[in-house]
Amino acid sequence: MSDGGAQPERTGLAWQRTALSGLACSLVVAKLVAGRSPVLGVVLSALALLTTAAVFALGRRRYRRGSAAWSEDRPLPDGRLPLAAVGLIVVTALGAGCYTVIS
């Protein structure tokens, strides 16, 4: 027998880890880019922070709604959180592409 509230909590914690690791990767790439182009490095850092904030905010919202949906046997919330995570990955990839081009 499993606790019905454990799954949303584990999922919420996984989204937090995803946001933190995405932020770390993005900031490493932004630091590399800043060595060649400080302005572009700052822009990439700002985009990384904004998308990470979106992932955190949507993760908290999804946790609350997911817990309620789980306990009431309703469908889970929308797909905005995965979309925000993809945005964070895209920011990292754009930064890596910029670093490759300007190196």
Summary of the structure (lengths in Angstrom):
residues: 103
radius of gyration: 16.7
end to end distance: 55.7
largest distance: 55.8
contacts: 312
relative contact order: 0.19
helix: 86%
strand: 0%
